[in-house]
Amino acid sequence: MARKHEAEELLRTGLDASAIAVEMGISFASVVQYLCTRVGERALRHSDIYFAIPKDKREALQRVLEATDRGAKVSLQEFAVDLTWEDVHLFRSLRDRRIFAGDMYEYISETEIALHNLVSTTLVASFGGEEAGWWRQGVSAEIREKCAGRREWDDEPNDSMFSYADLIDLSKVINRNWSHFRDVLPKDYSSDRRRVERDLHRLNKLRNTVMHPVKGRKWTEDDFLFVRHLQQMFKSTEPEQPQPKPH
């Protein structure tokens, strides 16, 4: 196994860059180089490196940044967790909001695509592939009309009417056809339809926050972890069949 792949695997087991350096017997800088190479190869995201840092260590590093930004002199020995200045420099670079915004956008996009595929595939399996089947029986008239209206205003309309369904629409479709969805949704949702509704509404709010940055709305680390978790759940259930295209 190449060293960069070894570093990646250790990161995925929950070790941060400092712990990986000790485990592999190499310098901190070499670990960061290996991990960043894997980011460039799209095997990792910068946020994966960030969240591999234990929460208590991230909190301590944040306090170090706040103190140094005020011009205060900081001794890393003052903190309850072991820190190095290499940890601090890496943490500062990873705290760049542009990194998180990019990763957040990708997680939301991938979740939305996977969810669309899951919903459409389930409807086809339940009601049949013809327009009179899944599209009319599985999707309410209200949502069908919304999709048609959105398509009408699209300068480059998509052939698939269902592609214009948003996350709230998908939540309503799932709720309307719960008996068909409870066994195909990620296991976290199989017995809790209200949680599906809550999570998709929260995801929709975060989607609007990321897609409309000029509004200045904020999101937190917990929001990021929430989106990351949803992406992992729905990507694992993504069907291989192409999305149907009613006209």
Secondary structure, 3 states (H helix, E strand, C coil): CCHHHHHHHHHHCCCCHHHHHHHHCCCHHHHHHHHHHHHHCCCCCHHHHHHCCCHHHHHHHHHHHHHHHCCCCCCHHHCCCCCCHHHHHHHHHHCCHHHHHHHHHHHHHHHHHHHHHHHHHHHHHHHCCCHHHHHHHHCCHHHHHHHHHHHHCCCCCCCCHHHHCCHHHHHHHHHHCHHHHCCCCCHHHCCCHHHHHHHHHHHHHHHHHHHCHHHCCCCCHHHHHHHHHHHHHHHCCCCCCCCCCCC
